[in-house]
Amino acid sequence: MTYGANLPQSVTNGLSYWGTLDCPTFPPFLTDNPLPNDFPWGNRNKHTDPNDVPHTGVTRYYNFTVARGKASPDGFEKDVLLINGQFPGPLIEANWGDIIEVTVNNQISNPEEGTSMHWHGFLQKETPWYDGVPSVGQCPIAPGASFTYRFRADNYGSTWYHAHYSAQYSGGILGPLIVHGPKHVDYDIDLGPVMMGDWYHRDYFSVVQDAATTSNDFNVYVPASDNVLINGKNNYNCSLAANGTKCTPNAGLSKFKFHTGKTHRLRLVNAGAAALIRFSIDGHSLKVVANDFVPVVPYETDVVVLGVGQRTDVVVKATGQPKDTYWMRSTIGLNCSRSTAKEALATIYYDKADEGAKPNSTSHTIPDNHCGNDPLNQTVPFYPMTPNPNPDTTEIIELDLATNATGHHVWIQNGQTYRANYNNPLLLMANRKNYTFDPDWSVYSFGSNKTIRIVINNKYQSAHPMHMHGHNMYVLSEGQGYWDGKTITNPKNPQRRDTQMLRRYGHIVIQIDADNPGVWPFHCHIAWHMSMGLSINVMERPNDITQMQIPMVMEQTCKDWKAYSDKNVVDQIDAGI
């Protein structure tokens, strides 16, 4: 074992190799497939419209079994939910335009739970029913049942997949996903995913109960995390562990290898439950090359800000000496999030460094002055797209925290909180021309409008990473206070991404082209806020939805779920997603 590792990988992370020096590096693209013009995407390149998705004819197959287990990612042993016995879960890897097929086997027991899997950031233009949100595109996968997702890798870059049933993913059902595509920035070595996030020692169900409590104690309904992880690992101060719990100090940190003089690509993902993360590497500058699935004009920074669900790809020049070691840091913005631990550390070893050595590097100054992303004038998409300056329709949404009739905390959008009905997926209803939507389902039908602008004004003191399914949305404006109705940053080529931070007491203005018929959730990605109803459903081109040939397996999944839920009480204590 190396520095700080008192537990073996099998105890901290099960069968996962994430966080170890056994992790592979990654190629520019997969080669076990046709290579027209020497690339799997043919003659497409960095200047190609990203909507011109290739059809490679290649399918990548995966089989996931989701089940309960135990793990000690930071030395504190807890019950977790694992994919194939791993935390974080297995990598999914594909080329742009490949088909990804994943069979999910729900073996969650003692107690049983439904589940589903969401493939974060994919547009699902051909397959909206495989987006993976129960009550929207599908019914949950019943305990003991299996379900196969099949969709095209229609974006390229870095992302993750995760359960979308209640706050289940915060218990461990998540993993990284890489789609290789054209490079717009050169680098030498792809080190792959750096998955970061806060970590709770309690089970997700009890945290959800606190978040939606009737208590007016801020420390109860805004639950604090216990730690921060990098690729599923960190150490924990076991003196803070409750009596009767099992905790091992210095469990072990994640490790990465740098090569002097080389440039390294890191695929940063905030896969946590709630906390805003600030990523840095002591003594190194970060070149930002992509935000979410959108390549950007490169820019330099010392610190990358990531709300939950966001990804940023960076290229890092290894300017150290061959025997050097440095700290990598994932720091929680305590001005924006609650945690009893401030940061996770990982160790970077250069070529000839002693892998038992402890770094003594010094942190950059980590700002914590606001809860937003980098300025929009800094994050310019590499491939330019210009949104319609005169959208067909504009929806203004006032977002706030409230209490419902029973005194529980809920999030409301224009006075309405969201609550799922697992037995009636909205997409399947719309396909049958059944538009009898309960107000709790928060459906915003935009009819045949071709361009849709949404303004969100945040009336509460919490910041929110707002995630749009089915689209890389144009982010036209963000900042403090209400939008002035006219200011747009980079109107000819504004930032595009699928998740954008909404500041406390601030606003965002987003716009989408209605080129993807379906019902698409637009929600805060803080797990506890989703559980408390912070979500709306954007129904896009309902007439086209009625023409969809939805696979019969979707109805069969609902039939299986009904059979299960008719005989078993489904304890849905939250909004359901």
Order of alpha helices (4+ residues) and beta strands (2+ residues): alpha-beta-beta-beta-beta-beta-beta-beta-beta-beta-alpha-alpha-beta-beta-beta-beta-beta-beta-beta-beta-beta-beta-beta-beta-alpha-beta-beta-beta-beta-beta-beta-beta-beta-alpha-beta-alpha-alpha
